[in-house]
Structures are given as C-alpha cells and as structure tokens.
Amino acid sequence: MRKSTLVGLVVIVGFVAFGASAFRNAATPYVSFAEARAAQSTVQVKGSLDTNSIRVDRGTHALCFDLVDETGGKMPVSYAKPEPGNFRQATEVVAVGRYNGRELQAENLLVKCPSKYQGRGTEHPEDAKIPSGES
C-alpha cells in the first residue's frame, strides 16, 4: 500500500471518529424532571412556563423560573444568559442543561410561543361556501 493511500485512510478515519464524537455530544436526550435530577450529564427537559415564578437573581443576574410538567411537577431553572425574546409569552420551554442539586442550570433555552396563525382558517377550503353565481 502506498504511503499517500495510508495517510488518506487515517485522515478519513479521524474525521469519522471526530464526527461521531461530536454527534454523540450534541444528541442530548429529553428526560422527565425526576430523570433530570438523577442525571450526571446534560439533559433536555420541557414544560410550560410558570410566569409567576420568573425573576432575576440579584447576585448572579441569572434568569430564574419554574417549568411545570404535564403531571404538575415543578423544576426550578436558572439561565445565565439574557432573557430570550417572547419568553414571557411562551407556551412551552425546553431547557438544556445540568441539575446541580437544587435547580437545572440551563445552557440553552428553546422557547415555543403561540403562533400568530392559531385559531385562523378553521374551515377547510373544500368546506367553504361558494357564493351563488360562481362555480
């Protein structure tokens, strides 16, 4: 085998290994609040935003709030970055981070806001009434 072929194979194997490692690190699983409290690694939790719990920590300047899951359980979250746009209108929030024993320290927040198109166009076009004289 020629030296250039061997070098090419080593480079390809290196890129594949790097890509697999990066993908594994980026693939953060969704877990329940209980699983997030027990996890040692970065996780994703989702829930509805308790708007009454939103505050800014005076010492750390972190955005702090509670997420509420479908069973009514609460997860306190701390986010050290600026408040995302439309955060207070969010219908659902996904927090990516690690649980530190008392709260989830979020590295990223994904905010789902109500659609400006919700509630419009409830009729299907085929069910729409055609004014008389048109066909």
DRENKE-868730 format. One record per atom (N, C-alpha, C): x, y negated, z negated; atom name. Coordinates in Angstrom, 2 decimals, decimal comma, padded with zeros to 5 digits, always signed. Atoms other than C-alpha are relative to their C-alpha. Example, Ala and Ser with C-alpha at 12.3 -4.5 7.8 and 13.67 -1.06 7.14 Angstrom:
SITE        x        y        z  atomo
SITE  +000,89  +001,19  +000,00      N
SITE  +012,30  +004,50  -007,80     CA
SITE  +000,90  -001,20  +000,00      C
SITE  -000,82  +001,19  +000,06      N
SITE  +013,67  +001,06  -007,14     CA
SITE  -000,77  -001,09  -000,73      C
END
This chain:
SITE        x        y        z  atomo
SITE  +000,85  +001,16  +000,00      N
SITE  +000,00  +000,00  +000,00     CA
SITE  +000,90  -001,24  +000,00      C
SITE  -000,80  +001,22  -000,09      N
SITE  +001,30  -003,41  +000,92     CA
SITE  -000,20  -000,87  -001,23      C
SITE  +000,02  +000,87  +001,18      N
SITE  +002,10  -005,95  -001,77     CA
SITE  -001,14  -001,01  +000,08      C
SITE  +001,06  +001,00  -000,15      N
SITE  -000,38  -008,53  -000,37     CA
SITE  -001,38  +000,62  -000,25      C
SITE  +001,27  -000,69  +000,25      N
SITE  -003,22  -005,97  -000,47     CA
SITE  -000,20  +000,22  -001,49      C
SITE  +000,07  -000,24  +001,43      N
SITE  -002,43  -005,10  -004,06     CA
SITE  -000,31  -001,30  -000,76      C
SITE  +000,26  +001,29  +000,64      N
SITE  -002,35  -008,77  -005,07     CA
SITE  -001,45  -000,43  +000,25      C
SITE  +001,38  +000,34  -000,32      N
SITE  -005,68  -009,34  -003,30     CA
SITE  -000,99  +000,79  -000,84      C
SITE  +000,88  -000,83  +000,83      N
SITE  -007,30  -006,43  -005,15     CA
SITE  +000,01  -000,45  -001,46      C
SITE  -000,11  +000,47  +001,39      N
SITE  -006,00  -007,68  -008,50     CA
SITE  -000,79  -001,30  -000,18      C
SITE  +000,73  +001,27  +000,08      N
SITE  -007,42  -011,15  -007,79     CA
SITE  -001,50  +000,25  +000,04      C
SITE  +001,43  -000,31  -000,09      N
SITE  -010,82  -009,72  -006,79     CA
SITE  -000,50  +000,61  -001,30      C
SITE  +000,41  -000,63  +001,26      N
SITE  -010,99  -007,51  -009,89     CA
SITE  -000,02  -001,05  -001,11      C
SITE  -000,02  +001,07  +001,00      N
SITE  -010,05  -010,53  -012,02     CA
SITE  -001,22  -000,90  +000,09      C
SITE  +001,18  +000,84  -000,18      N
SITE  -012,84  -012,66  -010,55     CA
SITE  -001,27  +000,74  -000,41      C
SITE  +001,18  -000,78  +000,39      N
SITE  -015,40  -009,87  -011,01     CA
SITE  -000,08  +000,10  -001,53      C
SITE  -000,01  -000,10  +001,47      N
SITE  -014,35  -009,41  -014,66     CA
SITE  -000,37  -001,35  -000,63      C
SITE  +000,33  +001,33  +000,52      N
SITE  -014,50  -013,17  -015,27     CA
SITE  -001,48  -000,30  +000,18      C
SITE  +001,42  +000,24  -000,27      N
SITE  -017,94  -013,41  -013,64     CA
SITE  -000,91  +000,80  -000,92      C
SITE  +000,80  -000,84  +000,88      N
SITE  -019,31  -010,50  -015,67     CA
SITE  +000,03  -000,54  -001,43      C
SITE  -000,13  +000,56  +001,35      N
SITE  -017,98  -012,04  -018,89     CA
SITE  -000,80  -001,29  -000,14      C
SITE  +000,74  +001,26  +000,04      N
SITE  -019,44  -015,45  -018,09     CA
SITE  -001,50  +000,25  +000,02      C
SITE  +001,42  -000,32  -000,06      N
SITE  -022,82  -013,92  -017,22     CA
SITE  -000,47  +000,55  -001,34      C
SITE  +000,38  -000,60  +001,28      N
SITE  -022,90  -011,89  -020,44     CA
SITE  -000,12  -001,09  -001,07      C
SITE  +000,05  +001,09  +000,98      N
SITE  -022,16  -015,03  -022,48     CA
SITE  -001,17  -000,95  +000,26      C
SITE  +001,09  +000,91  -000,35      N
SITE  -024,80  -017,05  -020,61     CA
SITE  -001,37  +000,64  -000,20      C
SITE  +001,28  -000,70  +000,15      N
SITE  -027,52  -014,40  -020,99     CA
SITE  -000,37  +000,06  -001,48      C
SITE  +000,40  +000,08  +001,39      N
SITE  -028,97  -015,44  -024,33     CA
SITE  -001,42  +000,53  -000,13      C
SITE  +001,33  -000,62  +000,08      N
SITE  -031,94  -013,28  -025,39     CA
SITE  -001,01  -000,86  -000,77      C
SITE  +001,09  +000,56  +000,79      N
SITE  -035,33  -014,57  -026,59     CA
SITE  -000,24  +000,96  -001,16      C
SITE  +000,25  -000,84  +001,17      N
SITE  -035,96  -013,32  -030,11     CA
SITE  -001,07  -000,66  -000,87      C
SITE  +000,97  +000,53  +000,96      N
SITE  -038,55  -013,73  -032,86     CA
SITE  +000,76  -000,82  -001,04      C
SITE  -000,63  +000,79  +001,05      N
SITE  -037,90  -016,07  -035,77     CA
SITE  +000,75  +000,92  -000,97      C
SITE  -000,65  -000,94  +000,93      N
SITE  -037,08  -013,08  -038,02     CA
SITE  +001,29  +000,54  +000,60      C
SITE  -001,21  -000,50  -000,66      N
SITE  -034,60  -011,71  -035,48     CA
SITE  +001,07  -001,10  +000,08      C
SITE  -000,94  +001,12  -000,05      N
SITE  -033,01  -015,18  -035,14     CA
SITE  +000,69  -000,18  -001,34      C
SITE  -000,60  +000,15  +001,34      N
SITE  -032,47  -015,33  -038,90     CA
SITE  +001,04  +001,08  -000,28      C
SITE  -000,92  -001,11  +000,24      N
SITE  -030,67  -011,96  -038,81     CA
SITE  +001,15  +000,06  +001,01      C
SITE  -001,00  -000,09  -001,08      N
SITE  -028,65  -012,52  -035,62     CA
SITE  +001,30  -000,69  -000,37      C
SITE  -001,33  +000,58  +000,20      N
SITE  -024,93  -013,23  -035,70     CA
SITE  +000,44  -000,83  +001,20      C
SITE  -000,40  +000,67  -001,23      N
SITE  -024,83  -014,64  -032,17     CA
SITE  -001,03  -001,06  +000,39      C
SITE  +000,92  +001,01  -000,52      N
SITE  -026,52  -017,38  -030,15     CA
SITE  -001,25  +000,68  +000,54      C
SITE  +001,29  -000,55  -000,42      N
SITE  -030,21  -016,73  -029,53     CA
SITE  -000,89  -001,13  +000,51      C
SITE  +001,02  +000,94  -000,43      N
SITE  -033,25  -018,41  -027,98     CA
SITE  -001,27  +000,31  -000,75      C
SITE  +001,32  -000,16  +000,61      N
SITE  -036,47  -018,96  -029,91     CA
SITE  -000,92  -001,03  +000,64      C
SITE  +000,95  +000,95  -000,56      N
SITE  -039,60  -020,58  -028,62     CA
SITE  -001,20  -000,10  -000,92      C
SITE  +001,18  +000,23  +000,81      N
SITE  -042,59  -022,07  -030,32     CA
SITE  -000,59  -001,35  +000,30      C
SITE  +000,61  +001,31  -000,17      N
SITE  -044,91  -025,00  -030,48     CA
SITE  +000,64  -000,95  -001,00      C
SITE  -000,64  +001,03  +000,81      N
SITE  -043,59  -028,24  -031,94     CA
SITE  -000,96  -000,48  -001,08      C
SITE  +000,76  +000,60  +001,10      N
SITE  -044,88  -029,30  -035,37     CA
SITE  +000,38  -001,48  -000,02      C
SITE  -000,35  +001,41  -000,16      N
SITE  -044,97  -033,03  -034,60     CA
SITE  +000,08  -000,74  -001,34      C
SITE  -000,07  +000,64  +001,32      N
SITE  -045,50  -033,89  -038,29     CA
SITE  +001,35  +000,23  -000,68      C
SITE  -001,27  -000,33  +000,64      N
SITE  -042,09  -032,38  -039,11     CA
SITE  +001,19  -000,72  +000,63      C
SITE  -001,10  +000,64  -000,71      N
SITE  -040,00  -034,50  -036,71     CA
SITE  +000,62  -001,10  -000,86      C
SITE  -000,72  +001,02  +000,75      N
SITE  -037,34  -036,56  -038,48     CA
SITE  +001,45  -000,04  +000,48      C
SITE  -001,42  +000,11  -000,31      N
SITE  -033,76  -037,76  -038,04     CA
SITE  +000,75  +000,02  -001,33      C
SITE  -000,80  -000,12  +001,22      N
SITE  -031,26  -036,70  -040,72     CA
SITE  +000,89  -001,22  -000,12      C
SITE  -000,77  +001,25  +000,18      N
SITE  -029,69  -039,88  -042,14     CA
SITE  +001,51  +000,25  -000,06      C
SITE  -001,43  -000,28  +000,13      N
SITE  -026,35  -038,21  -042,87     CA
SITE  +000,65  +000,44  +001,29      C
SITE  -000,60  -000,56  -001,22      N
SITE  -025,76  -036,29  -039,64     CA
SITE  -000,55  -000,62  +001,28      C
SITE  +000,70  +000,59  -001,15      N
SITE  -028,10  -038,26  -037,32     CA
SITE  -000,58  +001,08  +000,93      C
SITE  +000,55  -001,10  -000,79      N
SITE  -029,42  -034,87  -036,13     CA
SITE  -001,52  -000,10  +000,05      C
SITE  +001,44  -000,11  -000,16      N
SITE  -032,94  -034,47  -034,80     CA
SITE  -000,44  +001,29  -000,69      C
SITE  +000,46  -001,17  +000,75      N
SITE  -034,73  -032,10  -037,20     CA
SITE  -001,51  +000,15  +000,19      C
SITE  +001,42  -000,28  -000,21      N
SITE  -038,11  -030,44  -036,65     CA
SITE  -000,26  +001,47  -000,27      C
SITE  +000,41  -001,40  +000,17      N
SITE  -040,05  -027,21  -037,15     CA
SITE  -000,66  +000,50  +001,27      C
SITE  +000,71  -000,71  -001,06      N
SITE  -041,09  -024,76  -034,47     CA
SITE  -000,97  +000,95  -000,68      C
SITE  +001,02  -000,89  +000,53      N
SITE  -044,24  -022,71  -035,06     CA
SITE  -000,23  +001,10  +001,03      C
SITE  +000,22  -001,10  -000,95      N
SITE  -044,58  -019,24  -033,51     CA
SITE  -001,48  +000,36  +000,06      C
SITE  +001,40  -000,37  -000,22      N
SITE  -047,80  -017,51  -032,42     CA
SITE  -000,67  +000,58  -001,24      C
SITE  +000,57  -000,54  +001,24      N
SITE  -048,26  -015,97  -035,90     CA
SITE  -000,13  -001,07  -001,08      C
SITE  +000,06  +001,08  +000,98      N
SITE  -047,97  -019,34  -037,68     CA
SITE  +001,29  -000,17  -000,80      C
SITE  -001,28  +000,11  +000,69      N
SITE  -044,41  -018,74  -038,91     CA
SITE  +000,76  -001,23  +000,46      C
SITE  -000,76  +001,22  -000,33      N
SITE  -042,08  -021,75  -039,01     CA
SITE  +001,49  +000,28  +000,00      C
SITE  -001,46  -000,07  -000,09      N
SITE  -038,43  -022,11  -038,03     CA
SITE  +000,52  -001,43  +000,01      C
SITE  -000,60  +001,33  -000,04      N
SITE  -036,57  -025,29  -039,02     CA
SITE  +001,14  -000,03  +001,01      C
SITE  -001,01  +000,16  -001,05      N
SITE  -034,35  -026,58  -036,21     CA
SITE  +000,71  -001,33  -000,19      C
SITE  -000,82  +001,21  +000,04      N
SITE  -031,52  -029,11  -036,22     CA
SITE  +000,71  -000,12  +001,34      C
SITE  -000,58  +000,24  -001,33      N
SITE  -030,29  -030,66  -032,94     CA
SITE  +000,84  -001,26  -000,07      C
SITE  -000,93  +001,11  +000,20      N
SITE  -027,21  -032,92  -033,00     CA
SITE  +000,11  -000,96  +001,19      C
SITE  -000,07  +000,86  -001,18      N
SITE  -027,75  -034,48  -029,56     CA
SITE  -001,21  -000,93  +000,02      C
SITE  +001,14  +000,91  -000,07      N
SITE  -030,14  -037,28  -028,54     CA
SITE  -001,31  +000,72  +000,29      C
SITE  +001,33  -000,57  -000,20      N
SITE  -033,86  -036,57  -028,52     CA
SITE  -000,33  +000,07  +001,49      C
SITE  +000,36  -000,12  -001,42      N
SITE  -034,96  -035,20  -025,11     CA
SITE  -001,21  -000,86  +000,35      C
SITE  +001,14  +000,76  -000,46      N
SITE  -037,38  -037,26  -023,05     CA
SITE  -001,28  +000,81  -000,13      C
SITE  +001,31  -000,62  +000,18      N
SITE  -041,06  -036,47  -023,69     CA
SITE  -000,02  +001,06  -001,11      C
SITE  -000,07  -001,01  +001,05      N
SITE  -040,02  -034,43  -026,74     CA
SITE  -001,25  +000,00  -000,87      C
SITE  +001,14  +000,10  +000,92      N
SITE  -042,90  -035,69  -028,88     CA
SITE  -001,31  +000,41  +000,66      C
SITE  +001,19  -000,46  -000,71      N
SITE  -045,43  -034,70  -026,18     CA
SITE  +000,10  +001,48  +000,37      C
SITE  -000,26  -001,39  -000,40      N
SITE  -044,05  -031,16  -025,86     CA
SITE  -001,12  +000,94  -000,46      C
SITE  +000,94  -001,05  +000,36      N
SITE  -046,47  -028,25  -025,80     CA
SITE  +000,75  +001,24  -000,48      C
SITE  -000,84  -001,13  +000,40      N
SITE  -043,65  -025,73  -026,23     CA
SITE  +001,46  -000,43  +000,06      C
SITE  -001,42  +000,31  +000,03      N
SITE  -039,97  -025,97  -027,14     CA
SITE  +000,77  +001,31  -000,11      C
SITE  -000,93  -001,12  +000,11      N
SITE  -037,21  -023,42  -026,56     CA
SITE  +001,29  -000,57  -000,58      C
SITE  -001,24  +000,44  +000,64      N
SITE  -034,24  -023,85  -028,89     CA
SITE  +001,04  +001,11  +000,15      C
SITE  -001,10  -000,94  -000,18      N
SITE  -030,91  -022,17  -028,09     CA
SITE  +001,07  -000,35  -001,02      C
SITE  -001,00  +000,28  +001,01      N
SITE  -028,52  -021,85  -031,00     CA
SITE  +000,20  +001,16  -000,95      C
SITE  -000,30  -001,01  +001,03      N
SITE  -027,43  -020,00  -034,14     CA
SITE  -000,66  -000,40  -001,32      C
SITE  +000,59  +000,22  +001,33      N
SITE  -029,14  -019,64  -037,51     CA
SITE  +001,13  -000,05  -001,02      C
SITE  -001,11  +000,18  +000,95      N
SITE  -026,90  -020,91  -040,33     CA
SITE  -000,37  +000,34  -001,44      C
SITE  +000,42  -000,35  +001,35      N
SITE  -028,82  -019,57  -043,32     CA
SITE  -001,17  -000,83  -000,49      C
SITE  +001,16  +000,79  +000,38      N
SITE  -031,35  -022,39  -043,60     CA
SITE  -000,74  -000,61  +001,19      C
SITE  +000,64  +000,56  -001,20      N
SITE  -032,05  -023,65  -040,04     CA
SITE  +000,73  +000,49  +001,24      C
SITE  -000,64  -000,32  -001,27      N
SITE  -031,37  -022,95  -036,40     CA
SITE  +000,73  -001,25  +000,46      C
SITE  -000,78  +001,12  -000,52      N
SITE  -028,56  -025,23  -035,25     CA
SITE  -000,01  +000,13  +001,52      C
SITE  +000,21  -000,10  -001,45      N
SITE  -029,62  -025,81  -031,64     CA
SITE  +001,12  -000,68  +000,77      C
SITE  -000,98  +000,56  -000,93      N
SITE  -027,03  -026,35  -028,93     CA
SITE  -000,72  -000,63  +001,19      C
SITE  +000,80  +000,49  -001,13      N
SITE  -029,71  -026,89  -026,26     CA
SITE  -001,47  +000,10  -000,36      C
SITE  +001,46  -000,04  +000,13      N
SITE  -033,42  -027,67  -026,19     CA
SITE  -000,61  -000,04  +001,40      C
SITE  +000,78  +000,02  -001,23      N
SITE  -035,78  -026,90  -023,34     CA
SITE  -001,42  -000,39  -000,39      C
SITE  +001,28  +000,55  +000,40      N
SITE  -038,99  -028,92  -023,55     CA
SITE  -001,02  +000,20  +001,10      C
SITE  +001,09  -000,19  -000,96      N
SITE  -042,23  -027,93  -021,86     CA
SITE  -001,09  -001,00  -000,36      C
SITE  +001,01  +001,03  +000,23      N
SITE  -044,59  -030,88  -021,54     CA
SITE  -001,27  +000,34  +000,78      C
SITE  +001,23  -000,26  -000,75      N
SITE  -048,21  -030,83  -020,43     CA
SITE  +000,13  -000,56  +001,42      C
SITE  -000,08  +000,42  -001,39      N
SITE  -048,50  -031,06  -016,68     CA
SITE  -000,96  -001,13  +000,28      C
SITE  +000,90  +001,08  -000,39      N
SITE  -049,91  -034,22  -015,21     CA
SITE  -001,09  +000,49  +000,93      C
SITE  +000,99  -000,56  -000,91      N
SITE  -051,85  -031,93  -012,90     CA
SITE  -000,98  +000,92  -000,72      C
SITE  +000,89  -000,88  +000,72      N
SITE  -053,54  -029,88  -015,63     CA
SITE  -001,40  -000,57  +000,00      C
SITE  +001,38  +000,42  +000,06      N
SITE  -057,30  -029,99  -015,54     CA
SITE  -000,53  -000,57  +001,29      C
SITE  +000,45  +000,52  -001,29      N
SITE  -057,46  -031,21  -011,96     CA
SITE  -000,16  +001,14  +000,97      C
SITE  +000,16  -000,98  -001,06      N
SITE  -058,69  -029,27  -009,00     CA
SITE  -000,45  +001,36  -000,50      C
SITE  +000,46  -001,28  +000,55      N
SITE  -060,62  -026,63  -010,92     CA
SITE  -000,79  +000,80  +001,02      C
SITE  +000,72  -000,71  -001,06      N
SITE  -062,61  -025,79  -007,81     CA
SITE  +000,98  +000,54  +001,02      C
SITE  -000,78  -000,57  -001,09      N
SITE  -061,12  -023,50  -005,23     CA
SITE  -000,47  -000,65  +001,29      C
SITE  +000,42  +000,68  -001,24      N
SITE  -061,14  -025,16  -001,74     CA
SITE  -001,10  +000,74  +000,75      C
SITE  +001,04  -000,74  -000,71      N
SITE  -063,31  -022,35  -000,35     CA
SITE  -001,36  -000,16  -000,67      C
SITE  +001,26  +000,18  +000,73      N
SITE  -065,94  -023,09  -003,04     CA
SITE  -000,52  -001,43  +000,10      C
SITE  +000,40  +001,41  -000,08      N
SITE  -066,07  -026,83  -002,29     CA
SITE  -001,20  -000,13  +000,93      C
SITE  +001,20  +000,22  -000,81      N
SITE  -069,36  -028,08  -000,94     CA
SITE  +000,37  -000,85  +001,22      C
SITE  -000,22  +000,73  -001,24      N
SITE  -069,28  -029,27  +002,65     CA
SITE  -001,20  -000,91  +000,22      C
SITE  +001,14  +000,89  -000,25      N
SITE  -071,40  -032,37  +003,29     CA
SITE  -000,76  +000,42  +001,25      C
SITE  +000,81  -000,40  -001,16      N
SITE  -074,27  -031,73  +005,68     CA
SITE  +000,42  -000,80  +001,23      C
SITE  -000,42  +000,63  -001,23      N
SITE  -073,49  -032,51  +009,29     CA
SITE  +001,43  +000,33  +000,37      C
SITE  -001,38  -000,39  -000,30      N
SITE  -069,91  -031,14  +009,07     CA
SITE  +000,09  +001,51  +000,02      C
SITE  -000,27  -001,45  -000,04      N
SITE  -068,78  -027,65  +010,00     CA
SITE  +001,19  +000,27  +000,81      C
END
